[in-house]
């Protein structure tokens, strides 16, 4: 987020091990043996003549060394060190690497016009090859960074630059349409509007020299709660100034709600055969891009463009949201923060070992791939697997039912394993979804900070009292139940609308009634069959929806209950569906709809859980 950017420096200076400012990791702990010098605003000319600028950190050594590259839109002097994610570029350079941190096109000190994703494939290729030829370089380049800075790595890798040897992307996606801007057809409102206002549009304006507009956009980002109510999205006012469109990528995103050629031009998932390098990825169970990170992991194992790439894919998944990586001074939701040191991210130590192996050829024992290191909540321990989903996963079906009504936590909705509940007398449950009064998001996997958006773990007890949430709860478990993997809700439902949404949330309920969200999903009715070819529904007709609840890893302890919430809104994590069937983002009309969930023998609505054996884990983050 933009509030974490540091001021830009200039000139050639010597770097020493100094104290870290609040929110960064201590720069003097674990430094290497090489003294380091820094040169700012080093120019690299792209193939179309546009000049991009970087800070270059050079170790003082007689040996040639590899290059570590970050391409960022968040300010090269910040280098994503705050809050407590990466060690400083000088820290990595002290381990005898040339470290290059570059402002991408149209951001920071670089020339050109910013448009998200559009130039990062070619600019990434050109920058990798430029960096490989810096004085003192061995010609091998690795890349690192989080979020959009993960996207700049994947986009560069899909261009197959010959000098690129590995990438280490954190918290980033496989598709910048589905899984970034949209999720199964739903617009990710709480992420996209504030992020673009406060971060990328404002920093692009500053790059153009319009400091007044930059300040206004940043301020509007802090007022996002009010602005997110503004309709229609297609004429969202903060990005039109004096009749001029200052963020064309936002309006383009609104005008392309389907998976079409616009998004396919940027995506990663159709280009795995072009990626020929090993990948070490990091993500979190409450991160906004978790699903895409796992898709990248699997896609590269089967379709990667070289045998080395296919054989060396590794991902580490912790109990983290988008920015909070479990460090003592990081920013993350309170329940995740309370997990303590066991939940710390090993990103810096593990990344350095990875680079030492793939860039320097050291046989240092780092475990390559395919490998999944994952943290199991509830148990609060780390585990390792060789595939995703985990080998030996048993998919267990839990059927929805109710005696009279599952409306709110005060109802009698039930979850029964393996067979429908013979005591469940009601065949349907219903509720009224009014987009004027959507269900509030309480935690989730949005972006980018827990204090500014719906991320992380929270007690759902209060929101579950709403009548527009159906609550289905199992009996207390007689033995622990471990789940790790993707989760599906098979839902039979009807609506009085021609288009609507259905949401699902998996919850762990403790004996004292505390109800903690594990993960959630949403399905837009018109996209039930295809994200590229929408089909409206017939009011009153029954359809089968398969809602993808995002993956998790959790140990339900003995005496705990499994809970599933079903509703039709999750605001502001997702834009409320207006129920009108009109084109997305073009109208201000909203209609209430009556939603009916069926759970009789002909319509066995169910929750499908990925059950694994309860296994012993370790009490520390993965180091090798």
For each residue, the residues with C-beta under 8 A, 3 or more apart:
1: 4 195 198 199 323 448 449 452
2: 5 74 198 199 202 203 218 221
3: 198
4: 1 23 74 78 82 83
5: 2 74 75 77 78 203
6: 75 77 78 82
7: 77
8: 40 75 76 77 108 109
9: 13 40 77
10: 40 41
11: 40
12: 37 38 39 40
13: 9 37 38
14: 35 36 37 38
15: 35 36 37 38 57 90 93
16:
17: 27 28 31
18: 27 28
19: 26 27 28
20: 24 25 26 27 88
21: 24 82
22: 329
23: 4 82 83 84 329 330 331
24: 20 21 27 81 82 83 84 88
25: 20 29 81 84 86 87 88 91 327 348
26: 19 20 29
27: 17 18 19 20 24 31 87 88 90 91
28: 17 18 19 31
29: 25 26
30: 87 91 349
31: 17 27 28 91 94 95
32: 59 91 94 95 96
33: 94 95 96
34: 59 60 61 93 94 95 96
35: 14 15 59 60 94
36: 14 15 57 58 59 60 90 93 94
37: 12 13 14 15 57 58 60
38: 12 13 14 15 55 56 57 58 89 90
39: 12 42 55 56 58
40: 8 9 10 11 12 55 77
41: 10 53 54 55 109
42: 39 53 54 55 56 100
43: 51 52 53
44: 51 52 53 54 102 126 127 130 131
45: 49 50 51 52
46: 49 50 51 52 105 112 122 123 126 127
47: 122 126
48:
49: 45 46
50: 45 46 105 110 111 112
51: 43 44 45 46 110 111 112
52: 43 44 45 46 102 103 104 105 110 111 112 123 127
53: 41 42 43 44 76 102 103 108 109 110 111
54: 41 42 44 76 100 101 102 103 127
55: 38 39 40 41 42 76 77 79 89 100 101 102
56: 38 39 42 98 99 100 134
57: 15 36 37 38 89 90 92 93 98 99 100 101
58: 36 37 38 39 93 98 136
59: 32 34 35 36 65 93 94 95 96 97 98
60: 34 35 36 37
61: 34 65 96 136
62:
63: 96
64: 136 137 138
65: 59 61 96 97 98 136 137 138 360
66: 97 98 137 138 140 141 142 165 355 359 360
67: 97 98 99 100 131 132 134 137 138 140 141 142
68: 92 93 97 98 99 100 141 142 143 144 355 359
69: 99 100 101 102 127 128 131 141 142 143 144
70: 76 79 80 89 99 100 101 102 143 144 145 149
71: 102 104 120 123 124 127 143 145 149 152 153 156
72: 75 76 78 79 80 101 102 103 104 107 108 145 148 149 152
73: 103 104 107 108 114 148 149 199 200 203
74: 2 4 5 78 80 107 148 149 199 203
75: 5 6 8 72 78 103 107 108 203
76: 8 53 54 55 70 72 79 101 102 103 108 109
77: 5 6 7 8 9 40 55 101
78: 4 5 6 72 74 75 81 82
79: 55 70 72 76 86 88 89 101
80: 70 72 74 85 86 145 146 149
81: 24 25 78 84 85 86 87 88
82: 4 6 21 23 24 78 85
83: 4 23 24 323 324 327 329 330 331
84: 23 24 25 81 325 327 328 329 330
85: 80 81 82 146 170 323 325 327 330 345 347
86: 25 79 80 81 144 145 146 347 348
87: 25 27 30 81 91 92 348
88: 20 24 25 27 79 81 91 92
89: 38 55 57 70 79 92 93 99 101
90: 15 27 36 38 57 93 94 99
91: 25 27 30 31 32 87 88 94 95 348
92: 57 68 87 88 89 95 97 99 352
93: 15 34 36 57 58 59 68 89 90 96 97 98 99
94: 31 32 33 34 35 36 59 90 91
95: 31 32 33 34 59 91 92 352 356
96: 32 33 34 59 61 63 65 93
97: 59 65 66 67 68 92 93 355 359
98: 56 57 58 59 65 66 67 68 93 131 134 136 137
99: 56 57 67 68 69 70 89 90 92 93
100: 42 54 55 56 57 67 68 69 70 127 131 134
101: 54 55 57 69 70 72 76 77 79 89
102: 44 52 53 54 55 69 70 71 72 76 110 127
103: 52 53 54 72 73 75 76 107 108 109 110
104: 52 71 72 73 107 108 110 114 119 120 123 152
105: 46 50 52 110 111 112 113 114 119 120 123
106: 110 111 112 113 114 115 204 207 208
107: 72 73 74 75 103 104 110 114 200 203 204 207
108: 8 53 72 73 75 76 103 104 203 207
109: 8 41 53 76 103
110: 50 51 52 53 102 103 104 105 106 107 207
111: 50 51 52 53 105 106
112: 46 50 51 52 105 106 119
113: 105 106
114: 73 104 105 106 107 200 204 207
115: 106 118 119 248 249
116: 148 176 200 249
117: 120 151 155 176 266
118: 115 249 266
119: 104 105 112 115 122 123
120: 71 104 105 117 123 124 151 152 155 156
121: 124 125 155 156 158 159
122: 46 47 119 125 126 159
123: 46 52 71 104 105 119 120 126 127 156
124: 71 120 121 127 128 152 153 155 156 157 159 161
125: 121 122 128 129 156 159 160 161
126: 44 46 47 122 123 129 130
127: 44 46 52 54 69 71 100 102 123 124 130 131 156
128: 69 124 125 131 132 141 143 156 161 163 164
129: 125 126 132 133 161 162 163
130: 44 126 127 133 134
131: 44 67 69 98 100 127 128 134 137 141 163
132: 67 128 129 137 139 140 141 163
133: 129 130 137 139
134: 56 67 98 100 130 131 137
135:
136: 58 61 64 65 98
137: 64 65 66 67 98 131 132 133 134 140
138: 64 65 66 67 359
139: 132 133 163
140: 66 67 132 137 163 165 359
141: 66 67 68 69 128 131 132 161 163 164 165 359
142: 66 67 68 69 164 165 166 167 168 354 355 358 359
143: 68 69 70 71 128 152 153 156 157 164 166 167 168 169
144: 68 69 70 86 149 153 167 168 169 170 351
145: 70 71 72 80 86 149 150 152 153 169 170
146: 80 85 86 149 150 169 170 171 172 282
147: 150 151 170 171 172 289 322 447 448
148: 72 73 74 116 151 152 172 200
149: 70 71 72 73 74 80 144 145 146 152 153 169 172
150: 145 146 147 153 154 169 170 171 172 173 289
151: 117 120 147 148 154 155 169 172 173 176
152: 71 72 104 120 124 143 145 148 149 155 156
153: 71 124 143 144 145 149 150 156 157 167 168 169 172
154: 150 151 157 158 167 169 172 174 268 275 296
155: 117 120 121 124 151 152 158 159 266 268
156: 71 120 121 123 124 125 127 128 143 152 153 159 161 164 167
157: 124 143 153 154 160 161 164 167 274 275 276 277
158: 121 154 155 268 271 274 275
159: 121 122 124 125 155 156 274
160: 125 157 164 274 275 276 305
161: 124 125 128 129 141 156 157 164
162: 129
163: 128 129 131 132 139 140 141
164: 128 141 142 143 156 157 160 161 167 277
165: 66 140 141 142 277 278 358 359
166: 142 143 277 278 279 280 354 355 358 359
167: 142 143 144 153 154 156 157 164 277 279 280
168: 142 143 144 153 279 280 281 282 347 351 354 355
169: 143 144 145 146 149 150 151 153 154 172 279 281 282 293 296
170: 85 144 145 146 147 150 281 282 283 347
171: 146 147 150 282 283 284 287 288 289 293 322
172: 146 147 148 149 150 151 153 154 169 281 289 292 293
173: 150 151 176 179 180 268 289 291 292 293
174: 154 179 267 268 269 292 293 295 296 299
175: 178 179 180 259 263 267 268 269 292 295
176: 116 117 151 173 180 181 263 266 267
177: 180 181 182 256 259 260 262 263 266 267 531
178: 175 181 182 183 184 259 263 531
179: 173 174 175 182 183 289 291 292 295
180: 173 175 176 177 188 288 289 292
181: 176 177 178 187 188 192 253
182: 177 178 179 185 186 187 188 257
183: 178 179 186 188 521 522 574
184: 178 521 522 523 524 527 531 547 548
185: 182 257 522 523 524 526 527 531 534
186: 182 183 501 522 523 524 574 575 577
187: 181 182 192 233 254 257 574 575 584 585
188: 180 181 182 183 191 192 288 446 447 573 574
189: 192 193 228 571 572 573 574 575
190: 193 194 224 228 441 446 447 453 454 572 573 574
191: 188 194 195 288 446 447 448 453
192: 181 187 188 189 195 196 250 253
193: 189 190 196 197 224 227 228 236 250
194: 190 191 197 198 221 224 228 448 452 453
195: 1 191 192 198 199 200 221 447 448
196: 192 193 199 200 201 239 247 249 250
197: 193 194 201 202 217 218 220 221 224 227 238 239
198: 1 2 3 194 195 202 217 218 220 221 222 224
199: 1 2 73 74 195 196 202 203 221
200: 73 107 114 116 148 195 196 203 204 247
201: 196 197 204 205 217 239 246 247 250
202: 2 197 198 199 205 206 213 214 215 216 217 218 221
203: 2 5 73 74 75 107 108 199 200 206 207 214
204: 106 107 114 200 201 207 208 246 247
205: 201 202 208 210 211 213 214 217 246
206: 202 203 209 210 211 214
207: 106 107 108 110 114 203 204
208: 106 204 205
209: 206
210: 205 206 213 214
211: 205 206 214 215
212: 215 216
213: 202 205 210 216 217 241 246
214: 202 203 205 206 210 211 217 218
215: 202 211 212 218 219
216: 202 212 213 219 220 238
217: 197 198 201 202 205 213 214 220 221 238 246
218: 2 197 198 202 214 215 221 222
219: 215 216 222 223
220: 197 198 216 217 223 224 227 238
221: 2 194 195 197 198 199 202 217 218 224
222: 198 218 219
223: 219 220 226 227
224: 190 193 194 197 198 220 221 227 228 452
225: 228 572
226: 223 229 230
227: 193 197 220 223 224 230 236 238
228: 189 190 193 194 224 225 572
229: 226
230: 226 227 233 236 237
231: 587 588
232: 235 236 585 586 587 588
233: 187 230 236 254 575 584 585
234: 251 254 255 585 586
235: 232 240
236: 193 227 230 232 233 239 240 250 251 254
237: 230 240
238: 197 216 217 220 227
239: 196 197 201 236 245 246 247 250 251
240: 235 236 237 243 244 245 246
241: 213 244 246
242:
243: 240
244: 240 241
245: 239 240 248 251
246: 201 204 205 213 217 239 240 241
247: 196 200 201 204 239 250 251
248: 115 245 251 252
249: 115 116 118 196 252 253
250: 192 193 196 201 236 239 247 253 254
251: 234 236 239 245 247 248 254 255
252: 248 249 255 256 262
253: 181 192 249 250 256
254: 187 233 234 236 250 251 257 584 585
255: 234 251 252 585
256: 177 252 253 260 262 263
257: 182 185 187 254 583 584 585
258: 527 531 532 533 534
259: 175 177 178 263 264 531 532
260: 177 256 263 264 532
261: 264 265
262: 177 252 256 265
263: 175 176 177 178 256 259 260 266 267
264: 259 260 261 267 270
265: 261 262
266: 117 118 155 176 177 263
267: 174 175 176 177 263 264 270 271
268: 154 155 158 173 174 175 271 272 275 292 296
269: 174 175 272 292 295 296 299
270: 264 267
271: 158 267 268 274 275
272: 268 269 275 296 299 300 302 303 304 305
273: 303 304 305
274: 157 158 159 160 271 305
275: 154 157 158 160 268 271 272 279 300 304 305 309
276: 157 160 304 305 306 308 309
277: 157 164 165 166 167 306 308 309
278: 165 166 308 309 312 313 314 354 358 368 369
279: 166 167 168 169 275 296 297 300 309 312 313 314
280: 166 167 168 314 315 316 350 351 354
281: 168 169 170 172 293 296 297 313 314 315 316
282: 146 168 169 170 171 315 316 317 318 345 347
283: 170 171 287 289 290 293 294 315 316 317 318 320
284: 171 287 290 317 318 319 320 321 322 324 325
285: 290 317 318 319 320 375 377 445 518 519 551 552 553
286: 290 319 320 321 322 333 336 443 444 445 455 456 457 519
287: 171 283 284 290 293 320 321 322 445 447
288: 171 180 188 191 322 445 446 447 448 455
289: 147 150 171 172 173 179 180 283 292 293 322 447
290: 283 284 285 286 287 293 294 317 445 550 551
291: 173 179 294 295 548 550 551
292: 172 173 174 175 179 180 268 269 289 295 296
293: 169 171 172 173 174 281 283 287 289 290 296 297 315 317
294: 283 290 291 297 298 315 388 551
295: 174 175 179 269 291 292 298 299
296: 154 169 174 268 269 272 279 281 292 293 299 300
297: 279 281 293 294 300 301 313 315 370 372 388
298: 294 295 301 302 388
299: 174 269 272 295 296 302 303 304
300: 272 275 279 296 297 303 304 309 310 313
301: 297 298 304 310 313 369 370
302: 272 298 299 310
303: 272 273 299 300 310
304: 272 273 275 276 299 300 301 309 310 313
305: 160 272 273 274 275 276 309
306: 276 277 309 310
307: 310 311
308: 276 277 278 311 312
309: 275 276 277 278 279 300 304 305 306 312 313
310: 300 301 302 303 304 306 307 313
311: 307 308 368 369 370
312: 278 279 308 309 358 368 369 370
313: 278 279 281 297 300 301 304 309 310 369 370 371
314: 278 279 280 281 354 367 368 369 370 371 372 373
315: 280 281 282 283 293 294 297 371 372 373 388
316: 280 281 282 283 345 346 347 350 373 374 622
317: 282 283 284 285 290 293 372 373 374 375 553
318: 282 283 284 285 325 326 343 345 374 375 621
319: 284 285 286 326 336 339 343 375 377 380
320: 283 284 285 286 287 324 325 326 332 336 343 345
321: 284 286 287 324 332 333 336 445 449 450 455 456
322: 147 171 284 286 287 288 289 446 447 448 449 455
323: 1 83 85 330 331 332 448 449 450
324: 83 284 320 321 330 331 332 333 336 337 449 450 455 456
325: 84 85 284 318 320 330 332 344 345 347
326: 318 319 320 330 332 336 337 339 341 343 344 345
327: 25 83 84 85 330 344 345
328: 84 341
329: 22 23 83 84
330: 23 83 84 85 323 324 325 326 327 337
331: 23 83 323 324 449 450 451
332: 320 321 323 324 325 326 336 337 450 456
333: 286 321 324 336 337 443 450 455 456 457 458
334: 337 338 456
335: 338 339 456 457 458 516
336: 286 319 320 321 324 326 332 333 339 343 456 457
337: 324 326 330 332 333 334
338: 334 335
339: 319 326 335 336 342 343 380
340: 343
341: 326 328 344
342: 339 380 381 382 619 620 621
343: 318 319 320 326 336 339 340 375 380 621
344: 325 326 327 341 621
345: 85 282 316 318 320 325 326 327 621
346: 316 349 350 621 622 623
347: 85 86 168 170 282 316 325 350 351
348: 25 86 87 91 351 352
349: 30 346 352 353 623
350: 280 316 346 347 353 354 366 622 623 624
351: 144 168 280 347 348 354 355
352: 92 95 348 349 355 356
353: 349 350 356 357 364 365 366 623 624
354: 142 166 168 278 280 314 350 351 357 358 366
355: 66 68 97 142 166 168 351 352 358 359 360
356: 95 352 353 359 360 362 364 366
357: 353 354 360 361 362 363 364 366 368
358: 142 165 166 278 312 354 355
359: 66 68 97 138 140 141 142 165 166 355 356
360: 65 66 355 356 357
361: 357
362: 356 357
363: 357
364: 353 356 357
365: 353 624
366: 350 353 354 356 357 624
367: 314 371 622 624
368: 278 311 312 314 357 371
369: 278 301 311 312 313 314
370: 297 301 311 312 313 314 386 387
371: 313 314 315 367 368 384 385 386
372: 297 314 315 317 384 385 386 387 388 390
373: 314 315 316 317 382 383 384 622
374: 316 317 318 382 383 384 385 484 553
375: 285 317 318 319 343 380 381 382 383 553
376: 379 380 381 382 383 482 484 553 554 555 617
377: 285 319 380 518 552 553 554 555
378: 508 554 555 556 557 560
379: 376 482 555 617
380: 319 339 342 343 375 376 377
381: 342 375 376 616 617 618 619
382: 342 373 374 375 376 617 618 619 620 621 622
383: 373 374 375 376 484 553 615 617 618
384: 371 372 373 374 622
385: 371 372 374 388 390 391
386: 370 371 372 391
387: 370 372 390 391
388: 294 297 298 315 372 385 485
389: 393 484 485 486 610
390: 372 385 387 393 484 485 610 612
391: 385 386 387
392: 612 613
393: 389 390 484 485 610 611 612
394: 610 611 612
395: 608 609 610 611
396: 417 418 608 609 611
397: 417 418 606 607 608
398: 415 416 417 474 562 564 606 607 608 609
399: 415 416 417 419 420 421 599 604 605 606
400: 406 413 414 415 472 564 566 597 599 605 606 607
401: 413 414 415 416 420 421 423 424 426 472 599
402: 405 406 411 412 413 414 424 425 426 429 472 599
403: 412 414 423 424 425 426
404: 411 412 425 426
405: 402 411 412 413 426 429
406: 400 402 411 412 413 414 426 429 470 471 472 566 597
407: 410 411 429 431 467 469 470 471
408: 411 464 465 466 467 469 471
409: 461 464 465 471 473 515
410: 407 465
411: 402 404 405 406 407 408 429 470 471
412: 402 403 404 405 406
413: 400 401 402 405 406 429 470 471 472 473
414: 400 401 402 403 406 421 424 472 473 474
415: 398 399 400 401 472 473 474 562 563 564 607
416: 398 399 401 419 420 421 424 474
417: 396 397 398 399 474
418: 396 397
419: 399 416
420: 399 401 416 424 599 601 604
421: 399 401 414 416 424
422:
423: 401 403
424: 401 402 403 414 416 420 421 599
425: 402 403 404
426: 401 402 403 404 405 406 429 599
427: 598 599 600
428: 596 597 598 599 600
429: 402 405 406 407 411 413 426 470 596 597 599
430: 594 595 596 597
431: 407 467 468 469 470 567 568 594 595
432: 467 468 592 593 594 595
433: 468 500 567 568 569 579 592 593 594 595
434: 437 438 468 590 592
435: 438 569 576 577 578 579 590 591 592
436: 590 592
437: 434 468
438: 434 435 569 570 571 576
439: 463 466 468 469 503 567 568 569 570 571
440: 463 571
441: 190 444 446 454 570 571 572 573
442: 454 458 459 460 462 463 517
443: 286 333 454 455 456 457 458 460 517
444: 286 441 454 455 456 517 520 570 573
445: 285 286 287 288 290 321 455 519 520 550 573
446: 188 190 191 288 322 441 453 454 455 573
447: 147 188 190 191 195 287 288 289 322 453 455
448: 1 147 191 194 195 288 322 323 452 453
449: 1 321 322 323 324 331 452 453 455
450: 321 323 324 331 332 333 453 455 456
451: 331
452: 1 194 224 448 449
453: 190 191 194 446 447 448 449 450 572 573
454: 190 441 442 443 444 446 570 572 573
455: 286 288 321 322 324 333 443 444 445 446 447 449 450
456: 286 321 324 332 333 334 335 336 443 444 450
457: 286 333 335 336 443 516 517
458: 333 335 442 443 516 517
459: 442 462 514 515 516
460: 442 443 463 464 505 507 515 516 517 565
461: 409 464 465 513 514 515
462: 442 459 465
463: 439 440 442 460 466 469
464: 408 409 460 461 469 471 515 565
465: 408 409 410 461 462
466: 408 439 463 469 567
467: 407 408 431 432
468: 431 432 433 434 437 439 567 568 569
469: 407 408 431 439 463 464 466 565 566 567
470: 406 407 411 413 429 431 565 566 567 597
471: 406 407 408 409 411 413 464 563 564 565
472: 400 401 402 406 413 414 415 563 564 565 566 607
473: 409 413 414 415 509 561 562 563 564
474: 398 414 415 416 417 477 561 562 563
475: 561
476: 511 559 560 561
477: 474 480 481 556 557 558 559 560 561 562
478: 558
479: 558
480: 477 555 556 557 558 614
481: 477 555 556 562 611
482: 376 379 554 555 556 611 612 613 614 615
483: 487 552 553 554 556 609 610 611 612
484: 374 376 383 389 390 393 551 552 553 554 610 612
485: 388 389 390 393 551 553 610 612
486: 389 548 549 550 551 610
487: 483 506 519 521 548 549 550 551 552 607 608 609 610
488: 546 547 548 549 607 608
489: 504 521 545 546 547 549 564 566 605 606 607 608
490: 544 545 546 604 605 606 608
491: 502 504 544 545 546 547 566 597 605
492: 542 543 544 545 597 598 599 603 604 605
493: 502 542 543 545 595 596 597 598 605
494: 540 541 542 543 595 596 598
495: 500 525 537 539 579 593 594 595 596
496: 539 540 593 594 595
497: 500 525 537 539 577 579 580 581 591 593
498: 536 537 538 539 579 580 581
499: 524 525 526 536 537 577 579 580 581
500: 433 495 497 524 525 537 568 577 579 593 595
501: 186 522 523 524 525 568 569 574 576 577
502: 491 493 522 523 525 545 547 566 567 568 595
503: 439 520 521 522 523 547 565 566 567 568 569 570 574
504: 489 491 520 521 522 547 549 564 565 566 607
505: 460 517 519 520 521 549 564 565 570
506: 487 517 518 519 520 549 552 562 563 564 607
507: 460 515 516 517 518 562 563 564 565
508: 378 515 516 518 554 556 560 561 562 563
509: 473 513 514 515 516 560 561 562 563
510: 513 514 515 516 559 560
511: 476 559 560
512:
513: 461 509 510
514: 459 461 509 510
515: 409 459 460 461 464 507 508 509 510 563
516: 335 457 458 459 460 507 508 509 510
517: 442 443 444 457 458 460 505 506 507 520
518: 285 377 506 507 508 552 554
519: 285 286 445 487 505 506 549 550 551 552
520: 444 445 503 504 505 506 517 549 550 570 573
521: 183 184 487 489 503 504 505 547 548 549 550
522: 183 184 185 186 501 502 503 504 547 570 574
523: 184 185 186 501 502 503 527 528 545 546 547 548
524: 184 185 186 499 500 501 527 528 577
525: 495 497 499 500 501 502 528 536 537 543 545 577
526: 185 499 534 535 536 537 581
527: 184 185 258 523 524 530 531 534
528: 523 524 525 535 537 543 545 546
529: 533 535
530: 527 533 534 535
531: 177 178 184 185 258 259 527
532: 258 259 260
533: 258 529 530
534: 185 258 526 527 530
535: 526 528 529 530
536: 498 499 525 526 581
537: 495 497 498 499 500 525 526 528 541 543
538: 498 541
539: 495 496 497 498
540: 494 496
541: 494 537 538
542: 492 493 494 598 603
543: 492 493 494 525 528 537
544: 490 491 492
545: 489 490 491 492 493 502 523 525 528
546: 488 489 490 491 523 528
547: 184 488 489 491 502 503 504 521 522 523
548: 184 291 486 487 488 521 523
549: 486 487 488 489 504 505 506 519 520 521 552
550: 290 291 445 486 487 519 520 521
551: 285 290 291 294 484 485 486 487 519
552: 285 377 483 484 487 506 518 519 549
553: 285 317 374 375 376 377 383 483 484 485
554: 376 377 378 482 483 484 508 518
555: 376 377 378 379 480 481 482 614
556: 378 477 480 481 482 483 508 560 561 562
557: 378 477 480 560
558: 477 478 479 480
559: 476 477 510 511
560: 378 476 477 508 509 510 511 556 557
561: 473 474 475 476 477 508 509 556
562: 398 415 473 474 477 481 506 507 508 509 556 607 609
563: 415 471 472 473 474 506 507 508 509 515
564: 398 400 415 471 472 473 489 504 505 506 507 607
565: 460 464 469 470 471 472 503 504 505 507
566: 400 406 469 470 472 489 491 502 503 504 597
567: 431 433 439 466 468 469 470 502 503 570
568: 431 433 439 468 500 501 502 503 577 593 595
569: 433 435 438 439 468 501 503 574 576 577
570: 438 439 441 444 454 503 505 520 522 567 573 574
571: 189 438 439 440 441 574 575 576
572: 189 190 225 228 441 453 454 575
573: 188 189 190 441 444 445 446 453 454 520 570
574: 183 186 187 188 189 190 501 503 522 569 570 571
575: 186 187 189 233 571 572
576: 435 438 501 569 571 590
577: 186 435 497 499 500 501 524 525 568 569
578: 435 582 587 589 590 591
579: 433 435 495 497 498 499 500 590 591 592 593
580: 497 498 499 587 589 590 591
581: 497 498 499 526 536
582: 578 586 587 589
583: 257 586 587
584: 187 233 254 257
585: 187 232 233 234 254 255 257
586: 232 234 582 583
587: 231 232 578 580 582 583
588: 231 232
589: 578 580 582
590: 434 435 436 576 578 579 580
591: 435 497 578 579 580
592: 432 433 434 435 436 579
593: 432 433 495 496 497 500 568 579
594: 430 431 432 433 495 496
595: 430 431 432 433 493 494 495 496 500 502 568
596: 428 429 430 493 494 495
597: 400 406 428 429 430 470 491 492 493 566 605
598: 427 428 492 493 494 542 602 603 605
599: 399 400 401 402 420 424 426 427 428 429 492 603 604 605
600: 427 428 603 604
601: 420 604
602: 598
603: 492 542 598 599 600
604: 399 420 490 492 599 600 601
605: 399 400 489 490 491 492 493 597 598 599
606: 397 398 399 400 489 490
607: 397 398 400 415 472 487 488 489 504 506 562 564
608: 395 396 397 398 487 488 489 490
609: 395 396 398 483 487 562
610: 389 390 393 394 395 483 484 485 486 487
611: 393 394 395 396 481 482 483
612: 390 392 393 394 482 483 484 485 615
613: 392 482
614: 480 482 555
615: 383 482 612
616: 381
617: 376 379 381 382 383
618: 381 382 383
619: 342 381 382
620: 342 382 623
621: 318 342 343 344 345 346 382
622: 316 346 350 367 373 382 384
623: 346 349 350 353 620
624: 350 353 365 366 367
